[in-house]
Amino acid sequence: MSQTNILLESGTNELEIVEFYIDEPDYRGHYGINVAKVVEIIRTQPATAMPQMRHPSVMGAFSHRDGKVVALVDLAVYLGKERPTTSEAKIIVTELNGIVTAFLVSGVNRIHRLSWKDVEEPGEFLQNMSRYSITGVVRLENRVVFLLDIEHVVADIDPSLAMHLTSATGDAPLGGEVYTVLHADDSGSIRNMVKRLLEKKGIFRIIQAVSGEDAWHMLEGMKKQAAADGKNIGDLVQAVVTDIEMPQMDGLALCRKIKEDPILKRLPVALFSSIISQTLEHKGASVGADVQFTKPDLGTLSEKLTELIAASRGK
């Protein structure tokens, strides 16, 4: 099974997830991963021990494509479950931010196509219980499926792979002008990092939304305010930076709505997400995104935003 066979029209606020399960002696837990992060699903592989990987959930490593060595993580151990041995066990190979990791699970059910509006935000209790590895909750038929934050799991297992956003570079605009940028991301830690590092040099003032839907409501409010004050929308906000994966409304749908709006369409939109890759960039382009970056590339994002804002204002 390969995610390259799964194609969705961009900007429809849909996603596809691979549903898998982790068995315990008296319980089966259902989980999901965005198909965009899945390279393939394979049978179990013998793993060679990796002494340098001290996290108890790392079983070892095995040779994957082109001889690349990939770490194998037992998700049951990571989540604190006692998984019985079964012949149905599968390995889900994932890739994000250029990092390939394999996860052992009890079995795989199927792929589901959903709307982001069907994804509920996890409560604080669930976040604590899952070590903040759950990004959303989906109710399917007679079961609840927890969407797993693979990026968080990888960073938690090996802190050297955690997201370290490089400091923004560049100088403040001529005349000391500060650009106002709306940033949408459902991760509080990412919002804090982006705000801190983009505002560090005094180039930007960052206002933030917790989802695409939240960002859209804020933009609609700004549009009404600009009209009431006899101003252009560009006088209130100069650009939008958005994650892609967000409950209720994703970044692709947000970008499409902005670019289809006769007033907002002149705002530069940057997609800033861990799932952007050469094979998926066409989705951002199809909804009119002006630029796309993977999340560690904050310094380049800062420079490109400055260029895009200047170009959109005729400078």
C-alpha positions as CSV (number, residue, x, y, z in Angstrom):
1,M,0.0,0.0,0.0
2,S,1.5,3.3,-1.0
3,Q,0.2,6.9,-0.5
4,T,1.2,7.8,-4.1
5,N,-1.9,6.0,-5.2
6,I,-4.1,8.3,-3.1
7,L,-5.0,11.6,-4.8
8,L,-7.4,14.2,-3.4
9,E,-8.5,17.4,-5.0
10,S,-6.7,20.2,-3.3
11,G,-8.5,22.7,-1.1
12,T,-11.6,20.6,-0.5
13,N,-10.9,20.4,3.3
14,E,-10.5,16.6,3.0
15,L,-7.9,14.3,4.2
16,E,-7.3,10.6,4.0
17,I,-6.0,8.5,6.9
18,V,-4.6,5.0,7.3
19,E,-6.5,3.4,10.2
20,F,-4.5,0.9,12.2
21,Y,-4.9,-0.7,15.6
22,I,-2.9,-1.7,18.6
23,D,-4.1,-4.7,20.6
24,E,-3.9,-5.1,24.3
25,P,-5.0,-8.3,26.2
26,D,-8.6,-7.0,26.6
27,Y,-8.8,-3.9,24.3
28,R,-8.2,-2.8,20.8
29,G,-7.2,0.8,20.3
30,H,-7.8,2.4,16.9
31,Y,-5.4,5.1,15.5
32,G,-4.9,7.0,12.3
33,I,-2.1,8.6,10.3
34,N,-2.4,11.1,7.4
35,V,-1.8,9.2,4.2
36,A,0.4,12.0,3.0
37,K,3.0,10.9,5.6
38,V,2.9,7.2,4.7
39,V,5.5,5.8,2.4
40,E,4.2,2.2,2.5
41,I,2.8,-0.6,4.7
42,I,4.9,-3.8,4.8
43,R,5.1,-7.0,6.7
44,T,7.2,-7.3,9.8
45,Q,11.0,-7.2,9.4
46,P,13.8,-8.5,11.5
47,A,15.4,-5.5,13.2
48,T,19.1,-5.2,14.3
49,A,19.6,-3.7,17.7
50,M,20.8,0.0,17.8
51,P,22.7,0.6,21.0
52,Q,22.7,4.4,20.5
53,M,18.9,4.5,20.5
54,R,18.1,4.3,24.2
55,H,14.4,4.8,24.1
56,P,12.7,1.5,25.1
57,S,10.2,1.7,22.1
58,V,13.0,1.5,19.5
59,M,13.3,-2.1,18.5
60,G,16.3,-1.6,16.3
61,A,16.7,-0.9,12.5
62,F,16.3,-2.6,9.2
63,S,17.4,-2.0,5.7
64,H,14.7,-0.3,3.6
65,R,14.8,1.0,0.1
66,D,18.2,1.6,-1.6
67,G,19.9,0.1,1.4
68,K,18.7,3.0,3.7
69,V,18.7,2.0,7.3
70,V,15.4,2.9,9.0
71,A,14.6,2.8,12.8
72,L,11.8,0.6,13.8
73,V,9.6,1.9,16.7
74,D,7.1,-0.3,18.6
75,L,4.1,2.0,18.9
76,A,2.6,-0.1,21.6
77,V,5.6,0.3,23.8
78,Y,5.7,4.1,23.1
79,L,2.1,4.4,24.1
80,G,2.5,2.3,27.2
81,K,0.5,-0.7,25.9
82,E,1.1,-4.4,26.3
83,R,0.7,-5.7,22.7
84,P,0.3,-9.5,22.3
85,T,2.4,-11.0,19.5
86,T,0.4,-11.6,16.3
87,S,0.9,-12.7,12.8
88,E,-1.2,-9.8,11.6
89,A,1.4,-7.2,12.8
90,K,2.4,-4.7,10.2
91,I,5.0,-2.0,9.7
92,I,4.0,1.5,8.6
93,V,6.8,3.4,7.0
94,T,6.5,7.2,7.2
95,E,8.4,10.2,6.0
96,L,8.1,13.8,7.1
97,N,10.7,16.6,7.0
98,G,12.9,14.2,5.1
99,I,13.0,11.7,8.1
100,V,12.0,8.1,7.4
101,T,10.8,6.1,10.4
102,A,9.0,2.8,10.6
103,F,6.3,1.9,13.2
104,L,5.2,-1.6,14.3
105,V,1.5,-1.9,14.9
106,S,-0.8,-4.9,15.6
107,G,-2.6,-4.5,12.2
108,V,-4.0,-2.2,9.6
109,N,-7.7,-1.8,8.7
110,R,-8.2,0.5,5.8
111,I,-8.0,4.0,4.4
112,H,-10.8,6.5,5.2
113,R,-11.6,9.8,3.4
114,L,-12.7,12.4,5.8
115,S,-13.5,16.1,6.1
116,W,-11.4,18.1,8.5
117,K,-14.7,19.3,10.0
118,D,-15.1,15.7,11.3
119,V,-11.9,15.9,13.2
120,E,-12.4,17.0,16.9
121,E,-9.6,18.6,18.9
122,P,-8.3,16.3,21.7
123,G,-9.0,17.5,25.2
124,E,-6.3,18.3,27.7
125,F,-6.9,15.0,29.6
126,L,-6.4,13.0,26.4
127,Q,-3.3,15.0,25.5
128,N,-1.8,14.2,28.9
129,M,-2.6,10.6,28.8
130,S,-1.1,10.2,25.3
131,R,2.0,12.2,26.1
132,Y,0.7,14.9,23.6
133,S,0.9,12.4,20.7
134,I,-2.7,12.8,19.6
135,T,-3.7,15.6,17.3
136,G,-7.3,14.8,16.6
137,V,-10.2,12.5,17.3
138,V,-12.5,11.0,14.7
139,R,-15.7,9.0,15.3
140,L,-16.1,6.2,12.7
141,E,-19.1,3.9,12.9
142,N,-18.9,2.2,16.3
143,R,-15.4,3.2,17.3
144,V,-13.2,6.2,18.0
145,V,-10.0,6.7,16.0
146,F,-7.2,8.8,17.5
147,L,-5.0,10.7,14.9
148,L,-1.4,10.2,15.9
149,D,1.2,13.0,15.7
150,I,4.1,11.1,14.2
151,E,6.2,14.2,14.2
152,H,5.9,14.5,17.9
153,V,6.6,10.8,18.5
154,V,9.8,10.9,16.5
155,A,11.0,14.1,18.3
156,D,10.1,12.6,21.7
157,I,12.1,9.4,21.0
158,D,15.1,11.2,19.6
159,P,15.3,14.9,20.7
160,S,18.0,15.5,18.1
161,L,15.3,15.2,15.4
162,A,13.0,17.7,17.1
163,M,12.0,20.7,15.2
164,H,14.6,23.4,15.7
165,L,13.5,26.5,13.8
166,T,16.4,28.5,12.6
167,S,16.3,32.2,13.5
168,A,14.8,34.6,11.0
169,T,17.3,36.5,9.0
170,G,17.2,39.8,7.1
171,D,16.8,43.4,8.0
172,A,13.8,45.5,9.0
173,P,12.0,47.2,6.1
174,L,13.1,50.6,5.1
175,G,11.5,53.3,7.2
176,G,11.1,51.0,10.1
177,E,7.8,49.5,8.9
178,V,6.7,46.3,10.5
179,Y,4.7,43.8,8.6
180,T,1.6,42.2,10.2
181,V,1.4,38.5,9.4
182,L,-1.5,36.1,10.3
183,H,-0.2,32.7,11.3
184,A,-2.5,29.6,11.6
185,D,-1.3,26.4,13.3
186,D,-3.1,24.1,15.7
187,S,0.2,23.4,17.7
188,G,0.7,25.8,20.5
189,S,4.4,25.0,20.7
190,I,4.8,25.8,16.9
191,R,2.8,29.0,17.3
192,N,5.1,30.1,20.1
193,M,8.3,29.3,18.2
194,V,7.1,31.0,15.0
195,K,6.0,34.1,16.9
196,R,9.2,34.4,18.9
197,L,11.6,33.9,16.0
198,L,9.8,35.9,13.4
199,E,9.3,38.9,15.7
200,K,12.9,38.7,16.9
201,K,14.4,41.2,14.4
202,G,11.5,43.6,14.5
203,I,10.4,42.8,10.9
204,F,7.1,41.2,11.7
205,R,4.2,41.5,14.1
206,I,2.5,38.1,14.3
207,I,-1.2,37.5,15.0
208,Q,-2.2,33.9,15.4
209,A,-5.1,31.5,14.8
210,V,-5.5,28.0,16.1
211,S,-7.1,26.6,13.0
212,G,-7.8,27.4,9.4
213,E,-11.4,28.2,10.3
214,D,-10.3,30.5,13.1
215,A,-8.0,32.3,10.6
216,W,-10.7,32.7,8.1
217,H,-13.1,34.3,10.6
218,M,-10.3,36.7,11.6
219,L,-9.7,37.6,7.9
220,E,-13.4,38.2,7.4
221,G,-13.4,40.5,10.4
222,M,-10.4,42.4,9.1
223,K,-12.1,42.8,5.7
224,K,-15.2,44.3,7.3
225,Q,-13.1,46.6,9.4
226,A,-11.0,47.8,6.4
227,A,-14.2,48.5,4.5
228,A,-15.7,50.4,7.4
229,D,-12.6,52.5,7.8
230,G,-12.1,53.1,4.1
231,K,-8.8,51.2,4.0
232,N,-7.4,48.4,2.0
233,I,-7.1,44.9,3.6
234,G,-3.3,45.3,3.1
235,D,-3.3,48.1,5.6
236,L,-4.4,45.7,8.3
237,V,-2.5,42.5,7.4
238,Q,0.2,41.9,4.8
239,A,0.5,38.1,4.6
240,V,-0.8,34.8,5.8
241,V,1.3,31.8,7.0
242,T,-0.6,28.6,7.5
243,D,0.0,25.0,8.5
244,I,-1.8,22.4,6.4
245,E,-3.0,19.8,8.9
246,M,-5.6,21.4,11.2
247,P,-9.0,20.4,12.6
248,Q,-12.2,21.9,11.1
249,M,-10.4,23.6,8.2
250,D,-7.0,22.7,6.8
251,G,-4.5,25.1,5.3
252,L,-5.2,24.1,1.7
253,A,-8.9,25.0,2.1
254,L,-8.0,28.3,3.8
255,C,-5.6,29.2,1.0
256,R,-8.2,28.4,-1.6
257,K,-10.8,30.6,0.1
258,I,-8.4,33.5,0.4
259,K,-7.4,33.3,-3.3
260,E,-11.0,33.0,-4.4
261,D,-12.0,36.1,-2.4
262,P,-12.0,39.3,-4.5
263,I,-10.6,41.4,-1.6
264,L,-8.3,38.9,0.1
265,K,-6.7,37.3,-2.9
266,R,-3.9,39.9,-3.1
267,L,-2.5,38.7,0.3
268,P,0.5,36.5,-0.1
269,V,-0.1,33.0,1.4
270,A,2.8,30.8,2.6
271,L,2.2,27.1,3.4
272,F,4.4,26.1,6.3
273,S,4.0,22.3,7.0
274,S,5.9,19.1,7.7
275,I,4.1,17.3,4.9
276,I,5.3,19.5,2.1
277,S,7.4,17.5,-0.3
278,Q,8.3,17.4,-4.0
279,T,5.5,15.0,-4.7
280,L,2.9,17.0,-2.8
281,E,3.8,20.6,-3.8
282,H,1.3,20.5,-6.6
283,K,-1.5,20.6,-4.1
284,G,-0.3,23.9,-2.6
285,A,0.2,25.3,-6.1
286,S,-3.3,24.3,-7.2
287,V,-4.9,26.4,-4.5
288,G,-2.7,29.4,-5.3
289,A,-0.1,29.3,-2.5
290,D,2.6,31.9,-3.2
291,V,5.3,29.9,-1.5
292,Q,5.7,26.5,0.4
293,F,8.2,25.6,3.1
294,T,8.8,22.7,5.4
295,K,8.7,23.7,9.0
296,P,12.4,23.9,9.9
297,D,13.0,26.4,7.2
298,L,11.9,29.5,9.1
299,G,14.8,31.7,8.1
300,T,14.1,31.3,4.4
301,L,10.4,31.9,5.1
302,S,11.2,35.2,6.7
303,E,13.2,36.4,3.7
304,K,10.6,35.2,1.2
305,L,7.7,36.8,3.1
306,T,9.5,40.1,3.0
307,E,9.9,39.8,-0.8
308,L,6.3,38.7,-1.4
309,I,4.9,41.5,0.8
310,A,7.0,44.1,-1.0
311,A,5.9,42.7,-4.4
312,S,2.2,42.6,-3.5
313,R,2.3,46.3,-2.4
314,G,4.0,47.4,-5.6
315,K,7.4,48.3,-3.9
